């Protein structure tokens, strides 16, 4: 019952967490939708404002061009009259002003000195605020007349006379054609020249002032930074829409507000004016937010109703589950008891395997220490005794037997490693396969014959021997299970093939980079597999074995290992006749050679320091190196080694992986600063992942497998010497 209550509590927590996650995701989605919706509305409004300024700009341009034509007509008429009568009376000016009095306030004719020749109102120009050049003869001005009002003036120079100007009533123009355009609550339209002088604005007291400097005088203390940035763009004749912080100049107190301004240049001849439409940002934002809030409220109400229905249906399902849980409780209890019994047996088996693995690692260490003097002294005897003597044959037998023992220890170490080395080495294919076959033969039952057929000639591949042992072992164990209790045969063959051999497996493209491959075939005459099963054998967790008899990871791991070796694996099978696995590993052209190290190969005399807590190993190495005339110093702990390094010049330090419980890797790492030129080599019973990482991070320079010999140590030192 406690288990059931725990499951209910756990289910409730999961549901709450799921609902919280859904709510958070929904909030993020809502926020994103809101931003997209808001940006879309505001961008559309900006486009409309820009279209408005463009349209008003076209109207202003047509307006000015119309008065340009009127000015030219007046001038041409007076010129024609002057040619006929020899007199300029400017008689048509009165009729023109009367007929265009909606916007035309006056027409002024001045001589070259600026004195008035003709005017209907009689007011001359007192001050000019803005000048926009149209052509060599024409200008568009903003001027103050003697009556104190500001007007827009279209002026044309007349050769031999002076100038003629049409004075436009700016107030009537703004009220009739500009101020009626509504933009939001407080929006308005401004007309400026290319230097920032205001020609038209809702507040007439701002006419004729500079947008920046004039407003600073009118409203001291205001911040016009963002406004100035926008005005600079307008003065350069740019077109666009800007968001900026400014003030409502027409409101009491001049409140600060965020604005949106769309602006377009109006090209009139050689110069241009600027039409700017300004609106309060909140005039767009607040209606959009209100509409979205209402839509969201409706959506949340709908979601609340749906959530209520889901909770109600969930409550019904929980109630139904409570009714069925009581029935299934006893069945689950019985199943748990069975699982506990099986778990106890599994744990006991795993403990035994763990103890065996630990013991195997210790046994390998002790055997390596024993094999080192056996192999070393046997080799010394072989060198000292005549080759045809009986004692030489006896020493050879001892050496060969110890070599076989070394291979057995290496196989045991491969099976006991918890952290397999990840570094790839140049491996001789035939040697690796023979060692793997020895492991397979140890698990092969008497009813199954294990055959091997190798036709390699020292071909090598870059790989990891432990992983390749696992590949061969996994495939052969599957073959053993496929044969079962009847008589059967497993054949492991190996040969070198060309790259074209892969084409028979219907590869879409042949691989580049390797011309030759080592092909390993593992064939059995077991029960075979159907086509449906064959398609799935490399899928993780797929197995045809009974429940509890297989994990379905063996062949999946095999495929991963082969691919990590840049190889290929294929399977063929016929139901009732057996299966065959083809593995291709790219050939490394560099052959693995075990060359004898001679004194002539050593080059300059190198002093080597060896640290090992086994005196037998040290005595053997001292004799072996003395035979090669290579200076050797040995010691049995790290403190003594440090003293030697201070007193003698040493080229390389070779240390046991662990000396009296202390790490050889840590000792090597401590030498990196004081003795940067000293080579650091570790003798290892088994190559662990930590040891490979230490070499990769340059904590050590190299590691060699035990049991060691003088040739193995010298070969490592010479290789490192050449490298550095």
C-alpha positions in Angstrom: 0.0 0.0 0.0 2.9 2.3 0.8 4.2 1.7 -2.6 0.9 2.7 -4.2 0.7 5.9 -2.1 4.2 6.7 -3.1 3.3 6.2 -6.8 0.3 8.5 -6.4 2.4 11.2 -4.7 5.0 10.8 -7.5 2.3 11.0 -10.2 0.9 14.2 -8.6 4.3 15.8 -8.5 4.9 14.9 -12.1 1.5 16.3 -13.1 2.2 19.6 -11.2 5.6 19.9 -12.8 4.2 19.2 -16.2 1.4 21.8 -15.8 4.0 24.3 -14.5 6.2 23.6 -17.5 3.2 24.0 -19.9 2.3 27.3 -18.2 5.8 28.6 -18.5 6.0 27.6 -22.2 2.6 29.1 -22.8 3.7 32.4 -21.2 6.8 32.5 -23.4 4.6 31.7 -26.5 2.1 34.4 -25.5 4.9 36.9 -24.9 6.3 36.1 -28.3 2.9 36.4 -30.0 2.3 39.7 -28.3 5.7 41.1 -29.5 5.0 39.9 -33.1 1.5 41.3 -33.0 2.6 44.6 -31.5 5.5 45.0 -33.9 3.3 44.2 -36.9 0.7 46.8 -35.9 3.3 49.5 -35.2 5.2 48.7 -38.4 2.0 49.0 -40.4 1.2 52.3 -38.7 4.7 53.5 -39.5 4.3 52.6 -43.1 1.0 54.5 -43.3 2.6 57.6 -41.7 5.5 57.4 -44.2 2.9 57.1 -47.1 1.2 60.2 -45.6 4.4 62.3 -45.6 5.2 61.1 -49.1 1.7 62.1 -50.3 1.9 65.5 -48.6 5.3 66.1 -50.0 3.9 65.5 -53.5 1.1 67.9 -52.8 3.5 70.6 -51.5 5.7 70.1 -54.5 2.7 70.6 -56.9 1.6 73.6 -54.8 5.0 75.3 -55.2 5.4 74.4 -58.8 1.9 75.9 -59.5 3.0 79.2 -58.1 6.3 78.9 -60.0 4.2 78.8 -63.2 2.1 81.8 -62.0 5.3 83.7 -61.3 6.7 82.9 -64.7 3.4 83.9 -66.4 3.4 87.3 -64.6 7.0 87.9 -65.6 6.4 86.8 -69.3 3.3 89.0 -69.6 5.1 92.0 -68.2 8.0 91.4 -70.5 5.7 91.1 -73.6 4.0 94.4 -72.5 7.4 96.0 -72.1 8.5 95.1 -75.6 5.2 96.6 -77.0 4.9 99.8 -75.0 8.4 100.2 -73.5 6.9 100.5 -70.1 6.4 98.0 -67.1 3.3 99.0 -65.2 2.7 95.5 -63.5 -1.0 96.1 -64.0 -2.0 92.4 -63.8 -0.6 92.0 -60.2 -3.8 93.4 -58.7 -6.1 91.0 -60.6 -3.8 88.0 -59.8 -3.9 88.8 -56.0 -7.6 89.2 -56.1 -8.2 85.9 -57.9 -5.9 83.9 -55.6 -6.5 85.6 -52.3 -7.2 82.2 -50.5 -3.4 81.6 -50.3 -1.8 84.6 -52.1 -1.3 87.5 -49.7 0.6 89.8 -52.1 3.0 90.1 -55.0 6.0 92.3 -54.5 8.3 93.8 -57.1 11.7 95.1 -56.0 14.5 96.8 -57.7 18.2 95.7 -57.6 18.7 97.6 -54.3 15.7 95.9 -52.7 13.5 99.0 -52.8 9.8 98.2 -53.4 8.5 99.0 -56.9 5.1 97.5 -56.7 3.0 95.9 -54.0 -0.8 95.5 -53.3 -0.5 95.6 -49.5 2.5 97.9 -49.3 4.4 95.8 -46.8 8.1 95.1 -47.5 10.3 92.3 -46.2 11.8 92.9 -42.8 13.6 89.6 -42.0 14.3 86.4 -43.8 14.4 83.2 -41.7 14.8 80.4 -44.3 16.2 80.3 -47.8 15.8 77.2 -50.1 17.4 77.5 -53.5 15.3 76.3 -56.4 17.4 77.4 -59.4 19.8 80.1 -60.3 16.9 82.7 -60.5 14.4 81.3 -58.0 14.3 80.8 -54.2 11.7 79.6 -51.7 11.8 81.8 -48.6 10.2 82.3 -45.2 10.1 86.0 -44.4 8.6 88.5 -41.9 6.9 91.5 -43.5 6.5 94.9 -42.1 3.1 94.0 -40.7 4.8 91.6 -38.3 3.5 88.3 -39.7 5.5 85.4 -41.3 4.9 84.4 -44.9 6.2 81.9 -47.4 7.7 83.7 -50.4 8.5 82.4 -53.9 11.0 84.9 -55.3 12.4 85.2 -58.9 15.2 87.5 -59.9 14.5 89.7 -63.0 17.5 90.8 -65.2 17.9 94.6 -65.4 15.0 95.1 -63.0 15.4 93.4 -59.6 13.0 90.6 -58.4 9.4 89.7 -58.2 7.9 87.6 -55.3 4.6 85.9 -54.6 3.8 86.1 -50.9 1.9 83.1 -49.7 -0.3 83.3 -46.6 1.4 80.6 -44.5 -1.4 80.5 -41.9 -4.1 79.9 -44.4 -2.0 77.2 -46.2 -1.3 75.3 -42.9 -4.9 75.5 -41.7 -6.4 74.4 -45.0 -4.1 71.7 -46.2 -2.0 70.5 -43.3 -3.6 70.9 -39.9 -6.7 69.0 -41.0 -4.7 65.8 -41.2 -5.2 63.9 -37.9 -2.6 61.6 -36.5 -3.7 59.9 -33.3 -4.7 62.0 -30.3 -1.9 64.6 -30.4 -0.3 64.0 -33.7 0.6 66.8 -36.1 2.6 67.6 -39.3 5.7 69.8 -39.5 7.3 71.4 -42.5 11.0 72.3 -42.2 13.8 73.4 -44.6 17.0 71.4 -45.1 18.8 73.3 -42.2 16.1 72.5 -39.6 14.2 75.8 -39.7 10.5 75.2 -38.9 8.3 76.6 -41.8 5.0 75.2 -40.4 4.0 73.9 -37.0 0.8 73.7 -34.9 2.3 76.3 -32.5 2.9 79.4 -34.6 5.4 80.8 -32.1 7.8 78.1 -33.3 7.6 79.2 -37.0 11.0 80.4 -38.2 13.1 78.9 -35.4 15.7 76.2 -35.6 14.3 72.8 -34.4 17.2 72.3 -31.9 18.7 75.7 -31.0 15.5 77.6 -31.2 13.7 75.2 -28.9 16.6 75.2 -26.4 16.1 79.0 -26.2 12.3 78.6 -25.8 12.4 75.6 -23.4 15.7 75.6 -21.5 16.7 72.5 -19.7 15.1 69.9 -22.0 17.0 67.0 -23.4 17.0 67.0 -27.2 19.6 64.3 -27.8 17.4 61.7 -29.6 15.6 64.5 -31.5 18.9 65.9 -32.7 19.9 62.5 -34.1 16.7 62.3 -36.1 17.0 65.9 -37.3 20.5 65.1 -38.6 19.0 62.4 -40.7 16.3 64.7 -42.1 18.9 67.4 -42.9 20.8 64.9 -44.9 17.7 64.3 -47.1 17.0 60.8 -45.7 13.6 59.2 -45.7 12.4 56.9 -42.9 10.6 56.4 -39.6 12.3 57.0 -36.2 11.3 56.5 -32.6 12.6 59.1 -30.2 12.0 60.9 -26.9 10.8 64.5 -27.2 8.0 66.8 -25.8 4.5 68.0 -26.6 5.4 71.6 -27.2 1.8 72.7 -27.5 0.7 71.3 -24.1 1.1 73.1 -20.8 4.3 72.2 -19.0 5.8 70.7 -22.1 5.5 67.0 -21.0 8.1 64.5 -22.1 6.8 61.7 -24.3 8.0 59.0 -26.7 7.2 59.8 -30.3 7.2 58.2 -33.7 8.1 60.4 -36.6 7.9 59.6 -40.3 9.7 62.0 -42.6 10.3 62.5 -46.3 12.3 65.0 -48.4 10.4 67.2 -50.9 12.8 68.0 -53.8 12.1 71.5 -55.2 14.7 72.3 -57.8 18.2 72.4 -56.3 17.0 72.3 -52.7 14.6 70.3 -50.6 12.1 70.7 -47.8 11.2 68.1 -45.2 7.7 66.9 -44.4 7.5 65.2 -40.9 4.4 63.5 -39.4 4.6 63.1 -35.6 2.5 60.8 -33.4 2.5 59.8 -29.8 3.8 56.2 -29.4 1.0 55.4 -26.9 -1.6 56.3 -29.5 -0.6 53.1 -31.3 0.6 51.0 -28.3 -2.3 51.4 -25.9 -5.1 50.4 -28.4 -3.0 47.4 -29.5 -2.4 46.3 -25.9 -6.1 46.7 -25.0 -7.2 44.6 -28.0 -4.6 41.9 -27.2 -5.6 41.9 -23.6 -9.2 41.3 -24.4 -8.3 38.5 -26.8 -6.0 37.0 -24.2 -8.7 37.2 -21.6 -11.1 35.3 -23.9 -8.4 32.7 -24.5 -7.6 32.2 -20.8 -11.3 31.7 -20.1 -11.4 29.0 -22.8 -8.3 27.4 -21.4 -9.7 27.5 -17.9 -12.8 25.7 -19.1 -10.7 23.1 -20.9 -8.4 22.7 -17.9 -11.4 22.1 -15.7 -12.7 19.4 -18.0 -9.2 17.8 -18.1 -9.0 17.8 -14.3 -12.5 16.3 -14.0 -11.7 13.6 -16.5 -8.4 13.0 -14.7 -10.2 12.6 -11.4 -12.4 10.0 -13.0 -9.4 8.1 -14.3 -7.7 8.3 -10.9 -10.8 6.9 -9.2 -10.8 4.1 -11.7 -7.1 3.4 -11.2 -7.7 3.2 -7.4 -10.2 0.4 -8.0 -7.8 -1.6 -10.1 -4.7 -1.0 -7.9 -6.1 -3.1 -5.1 -6.5 -6.0 -7.5 -3.0 -5.7 -9.0 -1.3 -5.2 -5.6 -0.9 -8.8 -4.7 0.3 -9.7 -8.2 3.0 -6.9 -8.0 4.0 -8.1 -4.5 4.6 -11.6 -5.8 6.5 -10.3 -8.7 8.7 -8.1 -6.4 9.5 -11.1 -4.3 10.6 -13.0 -7.3 12.7 -10.1 -8.5 14.4 -9.8 -5.1 15.3 -13.4 -5.2 16.8 -13.1 -8.7 18.5 -9.8 -7.7 20.2 -11.5 -4.7 21.6 -14.1 -7.1 22.7 -11.5 -9.6 24.4 -9.3 -6.9 26.2 -12.3 -5.6 27.4 -13.2 -9.1 28.5 -9.6 -9.8 30.4 -9.5 -6.5 32.2 -12.7 -7.4 33.0 -11.2 -10.8 34.2 -8.0 -9.2 36.4 -9.9 -6.7 37.8 -12.0 -9.7 38.5 -8.8 -11.6 40.3 -7.2 -8.6 42.3 -10.4 -8.0 43.1 -10.6 -11.7 44.6 -7.1 -11.7 46.7 -8.0 -8.7 47.8 -11.3 -10.1 48.8 -9.7 -13.4 51.0 -7.2 -11.5 52.7 -9.9 -9.5 53.2 -12.1 -12.6 54.7 -9.2 -14.5 57.2 -8.7 -11.7 58.1 -12.4 -11.8 58.2 -12.6 -15.6 60.6 -9.7 -16.0 63.6 -11.4 -14.3 62.7 -14.8 -15.9 62.6 -13.3 -19.4 65.5 -11.0 -18.8 67.9 -13.6 -17.4 66.8 -16.2 -20.0 67.7 -13.7 -22.6 71.1 -13.0 -21.0 71.8 -16.7 -20.9 70.9 -17.1 -24.5 73.4 -14.3 -25.4 76.2 -15.8 -23.3 75.7 -19.5 -24.2 76.8 -21.1 -27.5 73.8 -21.4 -29.8 74.2 -25.2 -30.4 74.6 -26.1 -26.8 72.0 -27.9 -24.7 72.0 -25.0 -22.1 71.2 -22.5 -24.9 68.2 -24.6 -25.9 67.1 -24.8 -22.2 67.3 -21.0 -21.9 65.4 -20.7 -25.1 62.6 -23.0 -23.8 62.5 -20.8 -20.6 62.2 -17.6 -22.7 59.5 -19.0 -25.0 57.5 -20.3 -22.0 57.7 -17.0 -20.3 56.7 -15.2 -23.5 53.5 -17.4 -23.6 52.9 -16.6 -20.0 53.2 -12.9 -20.9 50.5 -13.3 -23.6 48.2 -15.1 -21.1 48.7 -12.3 -18.6 47.9 -9.7 -21.3 44.7 -11.6 -22.1 43.7 -11.8 -18.5 44.4 -8.0 -18.1 42.2 -7.3 -21.2 39.3 -9.1 -19.6 39.7 -7.4 -16.2 40.1 -3.8 -17.3 37.4 -1.5 -16.0 38.7 1.5 -17.9 39.8 0.4 -21.4 42.4 2.5 -23.0 41.0 4.8 -25.7 44.3 5.3 -27.6 44.8 3.5 -30.9 48.1 1.8 -31.6 49.6 0.2 -34.7 48.6 -3.4 -34.2 49.7 -6.5 -36.2 46.5 -8.1 -37.4 47.5 -11.7 -37.1 48.9 -11.4 -33.6 45.7 -9.6 -32.3 43.4 -12.2 -33.9 45.4 -15.2 -32.5 45.2 -13.7 -29.0 41.5 -13.2 -29.5 41.0 -16.8 -30.7 42.7 -18.0 -27.5 40.1 -16.2 -25.4 37.3 -17.6 -27.6 38.6 -21.2 -27.2 38.5 -20.8 -23.5 34.7 -20.4 -23.6 34.0 -22.7 -26.5 32.0 -25.8 -25.5 33.2 -29.3 -26.5 30.5 -29.8 -29.1 31.8 -26.9 -31.2 35.0 -26.9 -33.2 36.9 -23.6 -33.6 38.8 -23.3 -36.8 41.1 -20.5 -37.9 42.6 -19.6 -41.3 45.0 -16.6 -41.5 46.8 -15.5 -44.7 48.2 -12.2 -43.5 51.8 -11.1 -44.0 52.5 -8.8 -41.1 49.7 -6.3 -42.2 48.9 -3.9 -39.5 45.9 -1.6 -38.6 45.4 1.3 -36.2 43.2 0.1 -33.4 42.5 -0.8 -29.8 43.4 -4.4 -29.0 41.0 -4.6 -26.0 38.1 -3.4 -28.1 39.0 -5.8 -31.0 39.1 -8.7 -28.5 35.6 -7.7 -27.4 34.4 -7.7 -31.1 35.7 -11.2 -31.8 34.5 -12.5 -28.5 30.9 -11.0 -28.9 30.5 -12.4 -32.4 31.8 -15.9 -31.5 29.7 -16.1 -28.4 26.6 -15.3 -30.5 27.7 -18.0 -32.9 28.0 -20.5 -30.0 24.5 -19.6 -28.9 23.2 -20.0 -32.5 24.7 -23.5 -32.7 23.4 -24.5 -29.2 23.9 -28.1 -28.0 24.3 -29.8 -31.3 27.6 -30.4 -33.1 28.8 -27.3 -35.0 31.8 -25.4 -36.3 32.9 -21.8 -36.0 35.5 -20.7 -38.6 37.5 -17.5 -38.2 39.4 -16.5 -41.4 41.5 -13.4 -42.3 43.1 -12.1 -45.4 44.1 -8.9 -47.1 41.7 -7.6 -49.9 41.6 -4.6 -52.2 39.2 -1.7 -51.7 37.0 -3.0 -54.5 36.1 -6.0 -52.4 33.6 -3.8 -50.5 31.6 -3.3 -53.7 30.0 -6.7 -53.3 28.2 -5.4 -50.3 26.4 -2.8 -52.4 28.0 0.3 -50.9 26.8 3.5 -52.5 30.3 4.9 -52.7 33.6 3.2 -52.1 35.7 4.8 -49.3 38.7 6.9 -50.1 42.0 7.0 -48.3 42.8 3.3 -48.0 43.6 0.9 -50.8 43.8 -2.3 -48.8 41.7 -3.8 -46.0 42.1 -6.7 -43.6 38.9 -8.8 -44.0 37.9 -10.9 -41.0 35.2 -13.5 -41.6 33.4 -15.3 -38.7 31.3 -18.1 -40.0 29.1 -20.6 -38.1 26.7 -23.3 -39.1 24.0 -22.4 -36.5 20.3 -21.9 -36.9 20.7 -18.7 -39.0 18.4 -15.7 -39.2 15.5 -14.5 -41.3 15.7 -11.4 -43.4 13.5 -9.5 -40.9 15.8 -10.4 -38.0 19.0 -9.7 -40.1 17.9 -6.1 -40.7 17.7 -5.4 -37.0 20.7 -7.2 -35.5 22.7 -4.0 -35.1 19.9 -2.1 -33.5 20.4 -1.4 -29.8 18.4 -3.6 -27.4 17.2 -5.9 -30.2 17.6 -9.6 -29.2 16.1 -12.9 -30.2 17.0 -14.6 -26.9 14.5 -15.3 -24.2 13.7 -12.7 -21.6 16.6 -12.2 -19.3 19.1 -14.1 -21.5 20.4 -11.2 -23.5 20.6 -7.3 -23.5 20.6 -6.8 -27.2 23.7 -4.6 -27.0 26.4 -7.0 -28.1 26.2 -6.5 -31.9 25.4 -2.8 -31.5 28.6 -2.4 -29.6 30.5 -4.4 -32.2 29.2 -2.1 -34.9 30.2 1.0 -33.0 33.7 -0.3 -32.4 34.3 -1.3 -36.0 33.1 2.1 -37.2 35.4 3.8 -34.7 38.2 1.9 -36.3 37.1 3.4 -39.7 36.0 -0.1 -40.8 32.8 -1.8 -42.0 30.8 -4.8 -40.8 28.3 -6.8 -42.8 26.2 -9.9 -42.0 24.8 -12.6 -44.2 22.5 -15.4 -43.0 20.3 -18.1 -44.3 17.6 -19.6 -42.0 18.6 -23.1 -40.9 22.1 -22.9 -42.6 24.1 -20.4 -40.5 25.5 -16.9 -40.6 28.7 -15.2 -41.6 30.0 -11.8 -40.4 32.4 -9.8 -42.6 34.6 -7.1 -41.0 36.9 -4.8 -42.9 39.7 -2.9 -41.2 41.8 -0.4 -43.2 45.5 -1.6 -43.5 48.1 0.7 -42.0 51.1 0.6 -44.3 53.4 1.0 -41.3 54.4 -2.5 -40.3 54.9 -3.5 -36.6 58.5 -4.5 -36.2 60.2 -5.8 -33.1 63.8 -4.7 -33.8 66.6 -5.6 -31.6 68.2 -2.5 -29.9 71.9 -2.5 -30.4 74.5 -0.2 -28.9 75.1 1.5 -32.2 71.4 2.5 -32.3 71.6 4.4 -29.0 73.6 7.3 -30.4 75.0 9.6 -27.7 75.3 8.0 -24.3 72.1 8.6 -22.3 71.8 8.1 -18.6 68.6 6.5 -17.6 67.1 6.5 -14.1 64.8 3.5 -13.3 62.5 3.6 -10.2 61.0 0.2 -9.1 60.3 -1.3 -5.7 61.2 -4.8 -7.0 64.9 -5.4 -6.4 65.0 -8.4 -8.8 63.7 -6.3 -11.7 66.3 -3.6 -10.9 69.2 -6.1 -10.8 68.1 -7.6 -14.1 67.9 -4.2 -15.8 71.3 -3.2 -14.4 72.9 -6.2 -15.9 71.1 -5.8 -19.2 72.1 -2.1 -19.6 75.6 -2.8 -18.5 75.9 -5.3 -21.4 74.9 -2.4 -23.7 77.3 0.1 -22.1 74.3 2.4 -21.4 74.7 4.3 -18.0 71.9 3.3 -15.7 71.0 4.4 -12.2 68.3 2.6 -10.2 66.4 3.3 -7.0 63.4 1.9 -5.1 61.5 5.1 -4.0 60.7 8.6 -5.3 62.6 10.5 -2.6 65.8 8.7 -3.5 65.1 9.4 -7.2 64.7 13.2 -6.5 68.2 13.2 -4.8 69.7 11.4 -7.8 68.2 14.0 -10.2 69.8 16.8 -8.2 73.2 15.2 -8.3 73.3 13.6 -11.7 72.3 14.6 -15.3 69.6 12.2 -16.4 68.1 11.9 -19.9 65.1 9.8 -19.0 63.2 8.6 -15.9 61.4 5.2 -16.2 59.2 4.5 -13.2 56.8 1.8 -12.1 53.1 2.8 -12.3 52.8 2.5 -8.5 55.9 2.5 -6.2 55.2 1.6 -2.6 51.6 2.8 -2.9 52.5 6.2 -4.6 51.6 7.1 -8.1 54.3 7.2 -10.8 52.2 9.6 -12.9 52.1 12.1 -10.0 55.9 11.7 -9.6 56.4 12.4 -13.3 54.2 15.4 -13.2 56.2 16.9 -10.3 59.3 16.7 -12.6 57.8 18.7 -15.4 58.8 22.1 -13.8 62.2 21.4 -12.3 63.5 19.1 -15.0 61.7 20.1 -18.3 64.3 18.3 -20.5 63.9 14.9 -18.8 61.8 12.2 -20.6 59.2 10.6 -18.3 58.1 7.0 -19.0 55.7 4.8 -16.9 55.9 1.0 -16.8 52.3 -0.2 -16.6 50.7 -3.6 -15.7 47.6 -2.5 -17.6 46.9 0.6 -19.7 44.0 2.5 -18.1 42.0 5.4 -19.4 43.7 7.6 -16.8 47.2 6.7 -18.1 46.2 7.5 -21.6 44.8 10.9 -20.5 48.0 11.6 -18.6 50.0 11.0 -21.8 47.6 13.1 -23.9 47.9 16.0 -21.4 51.7 15.7 -21.4 51.8 14.7 -17.7 54.0 11.8 -19.0 55.8 11.3 -22.3 55.2 7.6 -22.8 54.0 4.3 -21.2 55.2 0.8 -21.8 53.6 -2.6 -21.0 55.1 -4.9 -18.4 57.0 -7.1 -18.2 59.7 -4.8 -19.5 63.1 -5.4 -21.1 66.1 -3.3 -21.9 65.1 -3.2 -25.6 61.6 -2.0 -24.8 62.9 0.8 -22.6 65.6 1.9 -25.0 63.1 1.8 -27.9 60.8 4.1 -26.0 63.6 6.5 -25.1 65.0 6.6 -28.6 61.5 7.3 -30.1 60.9 10.1 -27.7 64.4 11.5 -28.3 63.8 11.6 -32.1 60.4 13.2 -31.5 61.6 16.0 -29.3 
